[in-house]
Amino acid sequence: AQKVTQAQTEISVVEKEDVTLDCVYETRDTTYYLFWYKQPPSGELVFLIRRNSFDEQNEISGRYSWNFQKSTSSFNFTITASQVVDSAVYFCALSEALSQGNLIFGKGTKLSVKP
Amino acid sequence: NAGVMQNPRHLVRRRGQEARLRCSPMKGHSHVYWYRQLPEEGLKFMVYLQKENIIDESGMPKERFSAEFPKEGPSILRIQQVVRGDSAAYFCASSERGWNTDTQYFGPGTRLTVL
């Protein structure tokens, strides 16, 4: 069965620390897509990244980087030199090839960055 | 380029009343998805619509909930005879082409409170 697990419920760091948010997924499909979304305190959902199952290259965007490891079914997200504005709930999500496009979300990790 | 619009942002209803939630997709998007977020939980898929068609309603409760996306106008999620357990944030997302190849962009959500 398809599933996304974000084992870390809450993480608290001090500004400028690096932090990694874990995401482990389960799927029977060989073709699938993985996503990260950010939900700041204001409540909206902000798209961060999409990765397909055939592309295992890591990606870096500014202070954000993503590590996709198919062998361990993980798609981890690292924030380098965290800032207070990074404080939010971060969701990892999975979309399978055989689905109609609906996203399966993890329960989210609440990140608090303290000054 | 306006994003996904949802209104109202906050909605308060008494038990037994009807709730109508509206969603206008991004310009050029004809695929709409509705998700529900219960407190401290991730988002759960409810329904996927294209113009005038319901593509996948596998996540919709069997009773009291319905959704439409008419040829003209926004998509509507309707909840009849609301109960306290319907209190949640309801998010709408849209995509350009549908299926899992596309990124879903989310609206700001409607927070429904049932008294």
Interface residues (C-beta under 8 A of the other chain):
Chain A: V4 Y32 Y33 F35 Y37 S42 G43 E44 L45 V46 F47 R50 F91 A93 S95 E96 A97 S99 Q100 G101 N102 L103 I104 F105 G106 K107 G108
Chain B: H31 Y33 Y35 E40 E41 G42 L43 K44 F45 Y48 I55 D56 S58 G59 A89 F91 A93 S95 G98 W99 N100 T101 D102 T103 Q104 Y105 F106 G107 P108 G109 R111
